[in-house]
C-alpha cells in the first residue's frame, strides 16, 4: 500500500511541476512552442519523467520482495542436501 501512495504522490509532483511551467506562460505568448518548452515535443519530457519514476518505484518493490522471499521462504526452508 505504501508503494501505491508513493506512486500517487510522485504523479502529483510531476503534474504540479509541469503545471507551474505552463501557468507561467503569459496569455499573449501562449504558443505550442512555449508549451513544448515545458513538456517537451509530443510530451516527451512528461513521459520520460513518469517512466523514470516508475522504474525507481518498481526496482524498490522488487528488492523488497526479494528480501521478503529470502527471509520468510528460502531461509526457513534451509538447504537441500541433495
Secondary structure by P-SEA (a helix, b strand, c coil): caaaaaaaaaaaaaaaaaaaaaaacccccccaaaaaaaccccaaaaaaaaaaaaaaaaaaaaaaaaaaaaaccccccccccc
